[in-house]
Amino acid sequence: MTLADFSLSRGQRRTLGQLAHVVCPGDVAALGIETAIVDEFELLLRTFPPLVRFAMLAATVLMEWLAVLAPSSLLRPFSLLPRGKQQRWFARWAHCPLMPVRQLAKTMKGLLGLGYWEHPSVKERIGYHPERWIAQVKEERAARFADEIAAGEAAVVAPDPLVPAATLARRRP
């Protein structure tokens, strides 16, 4: 399997979509960005080594189906639980005594959170516009360091002072 043909299954997308409501701020549904968050999660997984990707996918499946074993779930998988029970189920993973389980929960939360905070509507809502700041600072620095920049550019194209001028003027056949 190459990176280009990797994709989440429908069940994994459903689980991660529900998990996004649990680990991201409460406006995921209001903004209608659940699918975009899962899409970003999928893109991020494509960059992971195969073993890490497999662990994340296995954790997603286990999170979904191990919930059936919890007495309070009434034999329902994670994605069909009410939000409060989903939050408690994820908290069990996040505070599990087994370090690999905690780390998987932390990674899932981090990747979903990254998808949330990188979404354009969220950036707009919180007024986060790094492009504007970069353009402003670039302009300020260009004005402030104009002399140093010009001197540096001149030094790049100037003849080497260690090579005699006569050598530079002479052409070889």
CORLINZI-V330073 format. One record per residue. RES is the residue in one letter. SS is DSSP state (H for helix, E for strand, L for the rest). PHI is phi in whole degrees, 0 to 359 (* if undefined). Layout:
res: {RES | RES}
ss: {SS | SS}
phi: {PHI | PHI}
This chain:
res: {M | T | L | A | D | F | S | L | S | R | G | Q | R | R | T | L | G | Q | L | A | H | V | V | C | P | G | D | V | A | A | L | G | I | E | T | A | I | V | D | E | F | E | L | L | L | R | T | F | P | P | L | V | R | F | A | M | L | A | A | T | V | L | M | E | W | L | A | V | L | A | P | S | S | L | L | R | P | F | S | L | L | P | R | G | K | Q | Q | R | W | F | A | R | W | A | H | C | P | L | M | P | V | R | Q | L | A | K | T | M | K | G | L | L | G | L | G | Y | W | E | H | P | S | V | K | E | R | I | G | Y | H | P | E | R | W | I | A | Q | V | K | E | E | R | A | A | R | F | A | D | E | I | A | A | G | E | A | A | V | V | A | P | D | P | L | V | P | A | A | T | L | A | R | R | R | P}
ss: {L | L | L | L | L | L | L | L | L | H | H | H | H | H | H | H | H | H | H | H | H | H | H | L | L | L | L | H | H | H | H | L | L | H | H | H | H | H | H | H | H | H | H | H | H | H | L | L | L | H | H | H | H | H | H | H | H | H | H | H | H | H | H | H | H | H | H | H | H | L | H | H | H | L | L | L | L | H | H | H | L | L | H | H | H | H | H | H | H | H | H | H | H | H | L | L | L | L | H | H | H | H | H | H | H | H | H | H | H | H | H | H | H | H | H | H | H | L | L | H | H | H | H | H | H | H | L | L | L | H | H | H | H | H | H | H | H | H | H | H | H | H | H | H | L | H | H | H | H | H | H | H | H | H | H | H | H | L | L | L | L | L | L | L | H | H | H | H | H | L | L | L | L}
phi: {* | 267 | 296 | 291 | 261 | 283 | 206 | 285 | 285 | 299 | 295 | 295 | 297 | 296 | 299 | 293 | 297 | 291 | 294 | 300 | 292 | 278 | 263 | 261 | 305 | 293 | 264 | 303 | 292 | 297 | 279 | 66 | 247 | 305 | 296 | 295 | 295 | 293 | 300 | 295 | 302 | 297 | 298 | 295 | 298 | 298 | 274 | 278 | 298 | 307 | 294 | 293 | 300 | 300 | 298 | 294 | 292 | 296 | 298 | 296 | 294 | 295 | 300 | 295 | 265 | 290 | 299 | 301 | 283 | 289 | 303 | 285 | 279 | 55 | 65 | 259 | 287 | 308 | 291 | 257 | 282 | 295 | 306 | 299 | 288 | 297 | 296 | 293 | 295 | 295 | 299 | 297 | 291 | 293 | 245 | 297 | 293 | 275 | 303 | 299 | 292 | 300 | 294 | 296 | 297 | 296 | 292 | 300 | 298 | 296 | 292 | 293 | 297 | 298 | 299 | 293 | 289 | 272 | 290 | 304 | 292 | 289 | 301 | 295 | 297 | 267 | 73 | 265 | 228 | 296 | 298 | 296 | 295 | 300 | 297 | 296 | 293 | 300 | 296 | 297 | 290 | 298 | 289 | 291 | 250 | 302 | 295 | 295 | 294 | 298 | 296 | 295 | 295 | 295 | 295 | 291 | 265 | 288 | 296 | 293 | 290 | 274 | 263 | 300 | 300 | 297 | 292 | 290 | 285 | 284 | 254 | 265 | 290}
